[in-house]
Amino acid sequence: MKKLVIAIFLISLSLFLTSCGPKIKVVNSWSDDSLSNYSIESVLVVGVARSDLTRKMLDDSFVEAFSEKNVRAIPGYQFIRLENHEFPDRKVVEKIIKNSGTKSVLITRVIDKETETNVSGGGVYSVYNPSPYTYSMYDYYGYSISYIPPTEVVDDILYMESNLYDIANNKLLWSVQTKAVNPVKSKDEFKRFVKELMDDLYGVDKK
C-alpha cells in the first residue's frame, strides 16, 4: 500500500510540474527584406517595464547575448530613468535613442496578459507490487489499480513584443512576438527568453 501511495504521488507530481513549469516560445516573427544585408554593429536595448529590477535583468541579458555576437550593446536603463514607475515622455525617449551613439535600438514590451485554465492528468493507473509469485499465471495479483482525478491548473500568460529599428532611418527591421506561460522574474528565465529571440533574429534553426 505504501508503494502504491508513493507511485501515485510521483505520477501526480510529474503531471503538475509538466503543466505548471515556465514555457517560452516565439509565436510570430517578421523581418524586413533589408535585414539580411543589415549589419548589427551596435544596439541600445530598451526593456519597457515599471520595475527597475525587471528592466535591469532584461537589458543585461540582451547585452550579454549581443556581446557574444561581437555586437556593442548598451542597456537602456543607464539612460532612461523611470518617473513614478512610468517611462518618461516619448520625445524624451526618442532624444535619448538618437543620442545613444548606437546604430540600432531594440525595444521590448508587454503587449497583453491573460490567464488560461487547463485540465490535465487524471485516469486509471496500474501500479505493480512485487510478489513472490512473479512470472506465473497469478502475476496479476501483484498489480493495484488506482484512479487519479484530473488537475485544474490556472496558467498566467504573458505576451511580449520586441522590435529592432535602424535609428538613422527610423525603420523597423525585425519584429517578434513571444508567449510566456507562468513566467518567473529570474536571471535564468530572462536568459531563456533572450535566447529564443536571438535565435530567431540570427536565424538559428531550432529543429
C-alpha positions as CSV (number, residue, x, y, z in Angstrom):
1,M,0.0,0.0,0.0
2,K,2.9,2.4,0.9
3,K,4.5,1.8,-2.5
4,L,1.1,2.4,-4.2
5,V,0.8,5.8,-2.4
6,I,4.3,6.8,-3.4
7,A,3.7,5.8,-7.1
8,I,0.5,7.9,-7.2
9,F,2.3,10.9,-5.7
10,L,5.1,10.7,-8.3
11,I,2.7,10.5,-11.2
12,S,0.7,13.5,-9.8
13,L,3.9,15.5,-9.2
14,S,5.1,14.8,-12.8
15,L,1.8,16.0,-14.3
16,F,1.8,19.1,-12.1
17,L,5.3,20.1,-13.0
18,T,4.7,19.5,-16.7
19,S,1.7,21.7,-16.7
20,C,2.9,24.5,-14.4
21,G,6.5,24.9,-15.5
22,P,7.5,28.1,-17.3
23,K,7.5,27.9,-21.1
24,I,8.7,30.5,-23.6
25,K,8.2,30.3,-27.3
26,V,8.1,32.6,-30.4
27,V,4.5,32.8,-31.8
28,N,5.1,35.3,-34.6
29,S,8.1,36.7,-36.4
30,W,8.6,39.2,-39.2
31,S,11.6,40.8,-40.8
32,D,12.2,43.4,-43.4
33,D,13.9,42.3,-46.6
34,S,16.8,44.6,-45.9
35,L,17.6,42.8,-42.6
36,S,19.7,40.1,-44.4
37,N,22.1,42.8,-45.6
38,Y,22.0,44.9,-42.4
39,S,24.9,44.7,-40.0
40,I,24.0,45.0,-36.3
41,E,27.2,46.7,-35.1
42,S,25.8,48.5,-32.1
43,V,22.5,48.4,-30.3
44,L,20.7,50.1,-27.5
45,V,18.4,47.6,-25.7
46,V,15.4,49.0,-24.0
47,G,13.1,46.9,-21.8
48,V,9.8,48.7,-21.2
49,A,8.7,47.9,-17.6
50,R,7.6,49.6,-14.4
51,S,10.2,47.8,-12.3
52,D,13.9,48.9,-12.3
53,L,14.9,45.3,-11.4
54,T,13.0,43.8,-14.3
55,R,14.4,46.3,-16.7
56,K,18.0,45.7,-15.5
57,M,17.7,41.9,-15.7
58,L,16.2,42.1,-19.2
59,D,18.6,44.7,-20.6
60,D,21.6,43.0,-19.1
61,S,20.5,39.6,-20.6
62,F,20.3,41.2,-24.0
63,V,23.7,43.0,-23.6
64,E,25.3,39.7,-22.7
65,A,23.8,37.9,-25.6
66,F,24.7,40.6,-28.1
67,S,28.3,40.7,-26.7
68,E,28.6,37.0,-27.6
69,K,27.8,38.1,-31.2
70,N,30.6,40.7,-31.0
71,V,27.9,43.5,-31.0
72,R,28.4,46.5,-28.8
73,A,25.2,46.7,-26.7
74,I,24.2,49.3,-24.2
75,P,21.5,48.8,-21.6
76,G,18.7,51.3,-21.8
77,Y,18.3,51.7,-18.1
78,Q,21.6,53.6,-17.9
79,F,20.0,56.5,-19.8
80,I,16.2,56.1,-19.4
81,R,15.0,56.7,-15.8
82,L,11.6,55.8,-14.6
83,E,9.4,58.6,-13.2
84,N,7.0,57.2,-10.6
85,H,7.4,53.8,-12.2
86,E,6.4,55.1,-15.6
87,F,8.5,55.7,-18.7
88,P,9.3,59.3,-19.5
89,D,7.6,61.2,-22.3
90,R,8.1,59.8,-25.8
91,K,10.0,62.8,-27.1
92,V,12.5,62.4,-24.2
93,V,13.0,58.7,-25.1
94,E,13.4,59.5,-28.8
95,K,16.1,62.0,-28.0
96,I,18.0,59.5,-25.8
97,I,17.8,56.9,-28.5
98,K,19.2,59.3,-31.2
99,N,22.0,60.4,-28.8
100,S,22.9,56.9,-27.7
101,G,25.7,56.6,-30.3
102,T,24.3,53.2,-31.5
103,K,23.2,52.1,-34.9
104,S,20.2,50.2,-33.8
105,V,17.7,50.1,-31.0
106,L,15.8,47.0,-29.7
107,I,12.6,47.8,-27.7
108,T,10.8,45.0,-25.8
109,R,7.5,45.5,-24.1
110,V,4.5,43.6,-22.8
111,I,1.5,43.7,-25.2
112,D,-1.0,41.5,-23.4
113,K,-1.7,39.5,-20.3
114,E,-4.3,36.8,-19.7
115,T,-5.0,33.7,-17.6
116,E,-5.8,30.3,-19.0
117,T,-7.4,27.4,-17.2
118,N,-6.3,23.9,-18.3
119,V,-7.4,20.5,-17.0
120,S,-4.7,17.9,-17.2
121,G,-3.9,14.4,-15.9
122,G,-6.5,12.0,-14.4
123,G,-7.2,8.5,-15.3
124,V,-6.8,4.9,-14.2
125,Y,-3.3,3.7,-13.5
126,S,-1.9,0.3,-12.6
127,V,0.9,0.1,-10.2
128,Y,3.0,-3.1,-9.8
129,N,3.6,-4.5,-6.4
130,P,6.3,-7.2,-6.5
131,S,5.1,-10.6,-5.2
132,P,7.0,-13.9,-4.7
133,Y,4.8,-15.4,-7.5
134,T,6.2,-13.4,-10.4
135,Y,6.2,-14.8,-13.9
136,S,3.3,-17.1,-13.2
137,M,-0.4,-17.1,-14.1
138,Y,-1.1,-15.3,-10.9
139,D,1.1,-12.3,-11.7
140,Y,-1.9,-10.0,-12.0
141,Y,-2.4,-10.2,-8.2
142,G,0.7,-8.1,-8.0
143,Y,-0.9,-5.1,-9.6
144,S,-3.1,-2.4,-7.9
145,I,-5.4,-0.2,-9.8
146,S,-5.7,3.5,-8.8
147,Y,-7.7,6.4,-10.0
148,I,-6.2,9.9,-10.1
149,P,-8.7,12.8,-10.6
150,P,-7.9,15.5,-13.2
151,T,-6.0,18.5,-12.0
152,E,-7.2,22.0,-12.9
153,V,-4.3,24.4,-13.5
154,V,-4.6,28.2,-14.0
155,D,-1.7,29.5,-16.1
156,D,-0.6,33.1,-16.3
157,I,0.1,34.0,-19.9
158,L,2.3,37.0,-20.9
159,Y,2.7,38.2,-24.5
160,M,5.8,40.2,-25.3
161,E,6.8,42.1,-28.4
162,S,10.4,43.0,-29.4
163,N,11.2,45.4,-32.3
164,L,14.5,46.2,-33.8
165,Y,14.9,49.6,-35.5
166,D,17.5,51.2,-37.7
167,I,17.9,54.5,-35.8
168,A,19.2,56.7,-38.7
169,N,16.2,55.9,-40.9
170,N,13.6,55.2,-38.1
171,K,12.9,51.9,-39.9
172,L,11.5,48.7,-38.4
173,L,13.8,45.8,-39.4
174,W,12.6,42.9,-37.3
175,S,9.6,42.2,-35.0
176,V,8.9,39.2,-32.9
177,Q,6.0,38.3,-30.5
178,T,6.6,35.7,-27.8
179,K,4.4,33.9,-25.4
180,A,5.5,33.1,-21.9
181,V,3.5,30.7,-19.7
182,N,3.9,31.2,-16.0
183,P,6.9,33.5,-16.4
184,V,9.3,33.8,-13.5
185,K,11.3,37.0,-12.9
186,S,14.7,35.4,-12.5
187,K,18.0,35.9,-14.3
188,D,17.9,32.4,-15.8
189,E,14.3,32.9,-17.1
190,F,15.3,36.2,-18.8
191,K,18.3,34.4,-20.4
192,R,16.0,31.8,-21.8
193,F,13.7,34.4,-23.1
194,V,16.5,36.3,-24.8
195,K,17.9,33.2,-26.3
196,E,14.6,32.5,-28.1
197,L,14.7,36.0,-29.5
198,M,18.4,35.9,-30.5
199,D,17.9,32.5,-32.2
200,D,15.1,34.0,-34.3
201,L,17.0,37.2,-35.1
202,Y,20.1,35.4,-36.2
203,G,18.2,32.6,-38.0
204,V,19.2,29.7,-35.8
205,D,17.4,26.5,-36.8
206,K,15.9,25.1,-33.6
207,K,14.6,21.9,-35.1
